[in-house]
Amino acid sequence: MRRSATWSGLLLCLLIVQAMAPLTGAWSSRDDISVTQDDTEAPLGLLAQMNIRPIADSAHGWGELDDDVYAVGLAHRDAAPVPITDWVDSTGQRSVDGWVILQHQWPVPTEWFGDLAKAGIECYSFLPPASFHCNVPKMSPTELKSLEVLAVMKLDPTDKIRPA
């Protein structure tokens, strides 16, 4: 039995559409966030003149604050970190690496820094009430959760750490 060219063409198109579906999901924005001057005390107009603009996504702390995490107190805004269990779904990123803000449940135990250091994570600046600016080697959210990380976010180009 011979299939007609129409059926073969239809099956080929369905195969292509099925293969492209994951790619279109990756290209689409996960966040419907816009950043305005009402969202920050940073001088957005002046920064824009220097080609410094906010990255309007939840990974950079512009989303809604989850009830289970604390706002991160920055110089120009209170940012909303992403719960570590929601990182992949909220950001589309399967790992965390580079300079990020890690948050722990309050109060932060002293030994937490040693646990992070053993995992290759360097932490420096404290960001109230329970967050730290850390350099993370490429790690999965599951690995960070096992280190008792509550939430994570990246600093936005318009952010500034509050002076002590």
Secondary structure, 3 states (H helix, E strand, C coil): CCCCHHHHHHHHHHHHHHHHHHHHHHHCCCCCCCCCHHHCCCCHHHHHHCCCCCCCCHHHCCCCCCCCCCCEECCCCEECCEEHHHHHHHHCCCCEEEEEEEECCCCCCCHHHHHHHHCCCEEEEEECCCEEEEEEEEECHHHHHHCCCCEEECCCCCCCCCCC
